[in-house]
């Protein structure tokens, strides 16, 4: 099975391409692709946004793994509710584990 990790840098709240990648990820899940989403930089805001967190929750329910970079979340004074927190070294491990990695900024 193909595995893809999407690393999202900009908040899907203000960046249409970042929002679109979540729709693409959902479609790929329905096609049997193993999907991971890693939120970094300003995209960590999505983990606490009601609008986007419902999309992330739906992705998780369909089998996607959703991660938030802990240091970026803490730097913005936020706490997460929807995703697994990972540190820098864990993020590198994720990037190495997935067959394909796409970045969205």
Backbone bond lengths (Angstrom), bond angles and torsions (degrees), N, CA, C in turn:
res aa  C-N    CA-C-N  psi(-1)  N-CA   C-N-CA  omega(-1)  CA-C   N-CA-C  phi
1 X - - - 1.447 - - 1.528 108.74 -
2 X 1.297 116.52 135.49 1.456 122.17 177.28 1.525 109.89 -70.68
3 X 1.329 116.38 142.58 1.461 120.24 175.94 1.524 109.25 -126.08
4 X 1.328 114.83 135.19 1.463 121.37 -177.44 1.528 109.26 -131.14
5 X 1.323 115.16 131.82 1.459 121.53 173.68 1.525 108.25 -109.88
6 X 1.321 116.02 126.33 1.457 121.67 174.72 1.524 107.86 -101.36
7 X 1.319 116.48 120.52 1.457 121.93 176.54 1.529 106.15 -102.39
8 X 1.318 115.83 114.26 1.464 121.57 -174.73 1.528 109.01 -108.43
9 X 1.337 115.62 126.73 1.460 122.13 -176.26 1.519 114.02 -100.46
10 X 1.306 118.51 -31.90 1.465 121.27 -176.58 1.521 110.22 -106.89
11 X 1.293 115.20 149.17 1.455 120.49 -178.00 1.525 111.69 -63.95
12 X 1.333 117.12 127.99 1.465 119.87 174.94 1.528 112.69 -63.20
13 X 1.323 117.48 -12.90 1.465 120.75 178.47 1.521 111.72 -69.25
14 X 1.340 116.43 -31.86 1.462 119.56 -176.05 1.521 113.14 -121.42
15 X 1.306 117.45 0.23 1.459 121.00 -174.83 1.518 109.48 -128.09
16 X 1.314 117.21 106.08 1.463 122.01 -176.69 1.526 113.41 -56.89
17 X 1.337 119.68 -43.93 1.471 118.03 178.89 1.527 112.94 -59.05
18 X 1.337 117.63 -36.08 1.460 120.03 177.99 1.518 111.17 -66.54
19 X 1.319 116.58 -36.04 1.459 120.60 176.46 1.524 110.62 -67.59
20 X 1.323 116.22 -39.96 1.466 121.04 -179.45 1.516 112.38 -64.02
21 X 1.327 117.48 -34.35 1.464 119.66 -178.60 1.527 110.62 -64.49
22 X 1.314 117.44 -30.84 1.463 119.63 177.14 1.524 110.44 -66.92
23 X 1.320 116.78 -35.73 1.468 120.70 175.86 1.526 110.55 -67.68
24 X 1.330 116.62 -40.33 1.466 120.78 177.35 1.525 109.89 -63.14
25 X 1.319 116.74 -43.31 1.460 120.93 179.16 1.524 110.98 -60.45
26 X 1.318 116.51 -41.43 1.464 120.50 179.13 1.529 110.89 -63.44
27 X 1.320 116.86 -40.90 1.464 121.13 177.97 1.527 110.41 -63.71
28 X 1.313 116.98 -42.85 1.461 119.99 -179.24 1.523 111.71 -65.63
29 X 1.310 116.91 -35.00 1.465 119.84 175.31 1.523 110.72 -58.54
30 X 1.329 116.02 -41.55 1.467 119.84 -179.21 1.524 111.55 -68.30
31 X 1.344 116.84 -17.77 1.462 121.41 178.32 1.527 112.19 -96.06
32 X 1.331 116.53 7.46 1.455 120.40 176.14 1.514 115.91 88.22
33 X 1.318 117.39 10.97 1.461 121.08 178.45 1.528 108.96 -82.32
34 X 1.330 116.90 138.42 1.461 120.99 173.27 1.525 107.08 -78.41
35 X 1.328 116.87 120.47 1.461 121.41 -173.59 1.523 110.34 -118.38
36 X 1.330 114.56 135.87 1.449 122.11 171.83 1.514 108.84 -125.81
37 X 1.321 116.59 145.67 1.464 122.07 177.31 1.524 106.79 -126.44
38 X 1.324 116.13 124.09 1.460 121.92 177.74 1.522 108.14 -115.40
39 X 1.327 116.20 116.78 1.464 122.07 179.45 1.521 109.04 -95.16
40 X 1.337 116.00 123.46 1.456 121.71 179.31 1.529 108.63 -132.12
41 X 1.323 116.32 169.53 1.465 122.56 177.95 1.537 109.98 51.57
42 X 1.332 118.12 -134.43 1.468 120.92 -177.05 1.525 113.70 -68.68
43 X 1.312 117.86 -16.05 1.465 120.19 179.92 1.523 112.41 -68.29
44 X 1.338 118.07 -17.58 1.466 119.29 179.97 1.522 111.49 -62.29
45 X 1.320 117.26 -22.55 1.466 121.32 177.51 1.529 110.18 -58.94
46 X 1.321 116.87 -29.47 1.465 121.09 -179.89 1.519 111.99 -61.68
47 X 1.320 117.14 -27.62 1.462 120.25 -178.31 1.520 112.52 -67.34
48 X 1.319 117.18 -22.13 1.462 119.99 -178.66 1.526 113.40 -113.85
49 X 1.311 117.28 -3.07 1.460 121.38 178.08 1.525 109.80 -78.38
50 X 1.310 117.59 131.78 1.472 120.12 178.84 1.520 112.11 -59.63
51 X 1.319 115.68 -42.64 1.461 120.24 -177.22 1.515 111.61 -62.64
52 X 1.323 116.81 -52.74 1.456 120.63 -175.58 1.520 111.51 -80.03
53 X 1.322 118.20 -34.35 1.460 119.15 -177.91 1.525 111.44 -62.24
54 X 1.324 117.99 -29.40 1.468 119.30 176.36 1.525 110.32 -67.09
55 X 1.331 117.29 -36.24 1.464 120.85 175.89 1.521 109.88 -66.79
56 X 1.329 117.03 -43.50 1.466 120.62 178.39 1.528 110.81 -63.40
57 X 1.317 116.52 -40.44 1.469 120.75 178.42 1.527 110.03 -62.25
58 X 1.329 116.72 -42.20 1.468 121.06 178.64 1.532 110.45 -63.27
59 X 1.323 117.31 -41.34 1.466 120.70 177.03 1.525 110.69 -60.09
60 X 1.326 116.17 -43.74 1.477 119.52 178.77 1.524 110.90 -62.92
61 X 1.320 116.73 -41.53 1.466 120.28 179.66 1.520 111.54 -62.29
62 X 1.343 116.42 -28.43 1.467 120.91 179.77 1.525 112.33 -89.05
63 X 1.334 116.81 -0.66 1.458 119.64 174.67 1.511 116.92 113.66
64 X 1.324 118.35 -1.60 1.468 120.25 178.69 1.525 109.81 -75.80
65 X 1.304 115.28 152.77 1.461 121.61 171.47 1.521 107.17 -99.96
66 X 1.327 116.36 130.40 1.464 121.06 -178.69 1.527 107.94 -121.54
67 X 1.334 115.12 126.36 1.459 121.72 -176.76 1.521 109.86 -125.36
68 X 1.331 115.47 149.60 1.463 121.86 175.85 1.525 107.60 -126.67
69 X 1.328 116.44 133.01 1.458 120.26 178.22 1.528 108.98 -72.07
70 X 1.313 115.21 113.99 1.465 123.10 -173.81 1.537 112.17 -53.98
71 X 1.316 116.67 -47.95 1.461 120.33 -176.37 1.528 112.12 -61.47
72 X 1.316 117.47 -37.71 1.466 120.42 179.20 1.525 111.12 -71.37
73 X 1.313 116.82 -36.37 1.464 120.95 177.97 1.528 109.98 -65.55
74 X 1.330 115.83 -47.55 1.462 120.46 -179.37 1.526 111.49 -65.07
75 X 1.334 117.38 -36.10 1.466 121.07 179.60 1.527 111.60 -62.42
76 X 1.318 116.68 -24.02 1.463 121.32 179.69 1.528 111.87 -99.09
77 X 1.330 116.58 5.77 1.456 121.07 177.63 1.516 113.73 67.72
78 X 1.329 117.05 29.60 1.463 121.63 -176.59 1.520 111.00 -109.48
79 X 1.325 114.98 160.55 1.461 120.81 171.03 1.519 106.87 -123.16
80 X 1.311 116.67 147.52 1.464 120.24 -175.30 1.516 111.09 -99.57
81 X 1.314 115.29 157.35 1.456 121.60 178.20 1.520 112.23 -132.03
82 X 1.307 118.25 -18.44 1.455 121.62 -166.91 1.522 114.09 -108.47
83 X 1.317 117.63 -27.77 1.458 120.11 -168.79 1.522 111.31 -124.17
84 X 1.330 114.82 169.93 1.455 121.60 174.95 1.525 108.72 -83.20
85 X 1.320 116.40 133.69 1.456 120.39 176.92 1.519 109.75 -82.67
86 X 1.332 116.53 136.79 1.458 121.55 176.00 1.521 108.57 -133.08
87 X 1.325 115.47 150.16 1.456 121.27 174.85 1.520 109.85 -91.79
88 X 1.335 115.24 -177.36 1.463 119.79 -178.24 1.529 112.33 -59.23
89 X 1.323 117.33 -46.44 1.472 119.13 -177.40 1.527 111.26 -66.16
90 X 1.323 116.82 -36.09 1.467 119.70 177.22 1.529 111.02 -68.01
91 X 1.333 116.87 -35.19 1.468 120.61 177.40 1.527 110.01 -63.84
92 X 1.314 116.95 -40.28 1.467 120.47 177.11 1.520 110.27 -63.52
93 X 1.329 116.69 -41.75 1.470 120.25 177.06 1.527 111.04 -59.49
94 X 1.324 117.08 -40.72 1.467 120.91 178.55 1.522 110.79 -62.38
95 X 1.322 115.84 -45.29 1.466 120.48 -179.30 1.522 110.64 -60.39
96 X 1.321 116.79 -37.43 1.464 120.56 178.92 1.529 112.13 -74.51
97 X 1.318 117.45 -29.02 1.468 121.23 -175.36 1.526 113.25 -75.76
98 X 1.321 117.13 -37.39 1.467 120.13 -177.30 1.529 110.44 -79.43
99 X 1.339 115.76 144.24 1.469 120.86 179.93 1.522 112.00 -65.16
100 X 1.321 116.23 -41.53 1.463 121.40 -178.32 1.521 108.37 -127.46
101 X 1.329 115.11 142.51 1.462 120.97 178.25 1.524 107.89 -130.64
102 X 1.322 115.42 125.53 1.462 121.41 177.59 1.519 108.23 -118.04
103 X 1.322 116.25 135.65 1.458 119.89 176.79 1.521 109.66 -107.96
104 X 1.334 114.58 141.07 1.466 121.77 179.22 1.518 107.20 -125.28
105 X 1.329 114.96 119.66 1.465 117.99 179.63 1.520 110.37 -136.54
